[in-house]
Amino acid sequence: MCGRYALRVSAPEVARILGLETVGSIEPRFNIAPTQPVLACRVDARGTRAVSVLRWGLIPHWARDDKSAYRMINARAETAAARPAFRVALRRRRCLVPADGYYEWQAGPSGKQPWFFHLDDDRPFCFAGIWERWDRGPDGPVESCAILTTAPSALAAEIHDRMPVIVRPEDYATWLDPGIHDPAALAPLLRPYDEPELVVHPVSRWVNSPAHDDPRCTEPAPSV
C-alpha cells in the first residue's frame, strides 16, 4: 500500500516533470497523510493539463458520507476496474499525483520500522491516481483521489507486499488521456517500478505521527 509520502521539491521542478509552465506556490511536505489535501495533475476534454488540490482518500459519488475516505486511499490495480468505488474513475477520471518519496513499514521484533523509498537523485515522480467528485458534503462538493498500488518490485518486496504505481514519464500522456476508457489499454502502465534508480533507507519513528511534517521524517536512521 501507500499510506504516507513526501513532496519536498520546488514548484518549478514539479511543473517541469508535468510539462506545465507553473503549478503555483507549493510548500515542501515531508509526511503527507490520508485525508489531507494533495497536489494532482488532471486534463480536461481538450487534453489541457492543470494542477488541482484533491483530498487524499476517495469518496465515491454515491456515498452517503465521507467516512469511507480513509479506507480508500489506495486502489489495487488488479481489481480497480471491477470495484464499484473505482471502476468509473479508472475509465474516466485519472490523475497524476506528484511525489519524491514514499514510506512503508516493516514488522520487526521491536515494532514496525519505517522505510523511505525515493529515486537516487531525489528527483520527483508521479503516482497513478484516480479521482471522484462527491456532491453531498455539508460544505459543498469534495474532489478526492486514491493512489493505485501493484505488486512490489524486488527491492520493495523486501519491505512490503505492495507498492504504489509509479508512472514512467513517457506514459504520462497515456495515463491522462481522456479518450482512453478501456482498462486493458492502461494495464501495461500499472506495473511494478523495478528501475535500479529506486532506492530505500530506514528512517526514525518520528514519521509515524502525521503531526510531524519536517525534514527529520526523511533523514536516514538506524533500523531497529
C-alpha positions in Angstrom: 0.0 0.0 0.0 1.0 3.7 0.1 -0.1 5.4 3.3 2.4 8.3 3.5 4.5 10.1 1.1 6.6 13.3 0.6 6.9 16.1 -1.9 9.8 18.2 -1.0 11.0 19.7 -4.3 10.3 23.2 -5.6 7.2 24.2 -7.6 9.3 24.8 -10.8 10.6 21.3 -10.6 7.1 19.8 -10.2 5.9 22.0 -13.2 8.8 20.7 -15.2 8.0 17.0 -14.8 4.3 17.7 -15.6 5.1 19.7 -18.7 3.5 22.9 -17.3 4.7 26.5 -17.1 3.7 26.8 -13.5 1.9 24.9 -10.7 1.6 28.0 -8.4 3.1 28.1 -4.9 3.6 24.9 -3.0 5.2 24.2 0.4 7.7 21.3 0.9 5.9 18.4 2.5 7.7 15.6 4.3 4.8 13.4 5.7 1.7 13.7 3.6 -1.1 11.6 5.2 -4.6 10.3 4.3 -7.5 12.8 4.2 -5.0 15.7 3.8 -5.1 17.9 0.6 -2.7 16.7 -2.1 -1.5 18.1 -5.4 -2.7 16.3 -8.5 -2.5 16.8 -12.3 -5.6 16.3 -14.4 -6.6 17.1 -18.0 -9.8 18.4 -19.5 -11.6 17.1 -22.6 -9.2 19.1 -24.8 -6.2 17.4 -23.2 -5.0 20.5 -21.4 -3.1 19.7 -18.2 -3.7 21.6 -14.9 -2.9 21.0 -11.3 -5.6 20.8 -8.6 -5.7 20.1 -4.9 -7.7 17.0 -4.0 -8.4 15.3 -0.7 -6.5 12.0 -0.3 -9.0 9.3 0.2 -11.6 8.7 -2.5 -15.2 9.3 -1.7 -17.5 7.6 -4.2 -20.0 9.9 -5.8 -22.8 7.7 -4.4 -21.5 7.6 -0.8 -23.8 8.9 2.0 -21.0 10.4 4.0 -17.2 10.8 3.8 -16.3 8.1 6.3 -15.0 5.8 3.5 -12.2 8.2 2.6 -9.5 6.7 4.9 -10.2 3.2 3.7 -9.9 4.3 0.1 -6.6 6.0 0.0 -5.4 3.2 -2.3 -6.9 1.2 -5.1 -5.5 -2.2 -6.2 -4.5 -2.0 -9.8 -5.5 -5.6 -10.4 -9.1 -5.1 -9.2 -9.9 -1.4 -9.7 -11.7 -1.9 -13.0 -14.2 -4.2 -11.3 -14.8 -2.4 -8.0 -17.8 -0.1 -7.9 -16.0 2.6 -6.0 -13.1 2.8 -8.5 -14.2 1.4 -11.9 -15.7 4.6 -13.4 -12.9 6.8 -12.1 -10.3 4.4 -13.7 -12.0 4.8 -17.0 -12.8 8.5 -17.0 -11.1 10.4 -14.1 -7.4 9.6 -13.9 -4.7 11.9 -12.5 -1.0 12.0 -11.7 0.0 12.6 -8.0 3.5 14.2 -7.8 5.8 12.9 -5.1 9.5 12.5 -4.4 9.4 9.6 -2.0 7.0 7.3 -0.1 7.1 5.4 3.2 6.4 1.7 4.1 6.5 0.0 7.4 8.1 -3.4 8.1 7.2 -5.5 11.1 10.2 -6.4 13.3 10.9 -7.8 16.8 10.8 -4.4 18.4 7.9 -2.9 16.4 7.3 -1.6 12.9 10.3 0.0 11.2 9.5 2.8 8.7 11.5 3.0 5.4 11.7 5.7 2.8 11.7 4.9 -0.9 13.0 7.5 -3.3 14.9 7.9 -6.5 18.7 8.0 -6.1 18.9 11.7 -7.2 15.7 12.7 -5.2 14.0 14.0 -8.3 10.2 13.9 -8.3 8.0 11.3 -9.9 4.3 10.6 -10.2 1.9 8.1 -8.8 -1.0 6.8 -10.8 -4.2 8.3 -9.3 -7.9 8.3 -9.9 -10.4 10.9 -8.6 -14.0 11.5 -7.9 -16.4 14.4 -7.1 -18.7 14.0 -4.2 -21.6 16.4 -4.1 -23.2 15.5 -0.8 -20.8 17.3 1.5 -22.2 19.7 4.1 -19.7 22.4 3.0 -20.1 21.8 -0.7 -18.6 19.4 -3.3 -15.5 17.5 -2.4 -13.0 16.2 -5.0 -10.9 13.3 -3.7 -8.4 10.8 -5.0 -6.8 7.4 -4.5 -3.4 6.1 -5.4 -3.2 2.8 -7.3 -1.0 0.1 -6.0 0.5 -3.0 -7.6 2.8 -6.0 -6.8 6.2 -5.0 -5.4 9.5 -4.8 -7.2 12.3 -7.0 -5.9 13.5 -4.1 -3.8 10.1 -3.2 -2.4 9.2 -6.8 -1.7 12.0 -6.8 1.0 9.8 -4.3 3.0 6.2 -4.8 1.9 4.0 -6.9 -0.3 2.6 -3.9 -2.3 3.9 -0.7 -3.8 2.4 2.4 -5.3 2.2 2.5 -9.1 4.9 4.9 -10.3 4.1 6.1 -13.8 7.1 6.3 -16.2 7.3 9.9 -17.7 6.9 8.5 -21.2 3.5 7.1 -20.1 2.1 10.3 -18.5 0.2 11.3 -21.7 -1.4 7.9 -22.0 -2.5 7.8 -18.3 -4.1 11.2 -18.5 -5.6 10.8 -22.0 -9.4 11.4 -21.5 -10.1 9.4 -24.7 -8.9 6.1 -23.3 -11.7 4.3 -21.4 -10.6 0.7 -21.8 -8.8 -0.6 -18.6 -7.0 -3.1 -20.8 -5.2 -0.3 -22.6 -4.0 1.0 -19.2 -2.9 -2.3 -17.7 0.7 -2.2 -19.1 1.2 1.1 -17.1 0.2 -0.5 -13.8 3.3 -2.5 -13.2 6.0 -2.5 -10.5 8.7 0.1 -10.7 11.7 -2.0 -10.9 14.3 0.5 -12.1 17.6 0.5 -10.3 17.3 4.2 -9.5 14.7 3.4 -6.9 16.4 3.2 -3.5 15.4 2.9 0.1 16.7 3.7 3.6 15.4 3.4 7.1 14.0 6.4 8.9 13.1 7.1 12.5 9.6 6.5 14.0 9.3 10.3 14.1 7.4 9.9 10.8 4.7 7.7 12.5 2.8 10.7 13.6 1.0 12.7 10.9 1.6 15.8 13.0 5.3 15.6 12.2 6.0 17.2 8.8 9.6 18.2 8.7 13.0 17.1 7.3 13.5 14.7 10.2 10.9 12.4 8.7 13.1 11.5 5.7 16.5 11.6 7.3 18.3 8.2 7.3 18.3 6.5 10.7 19.5 3.1 12.1 16.9 0.3 11.6 15.6 -1.3 14.8 
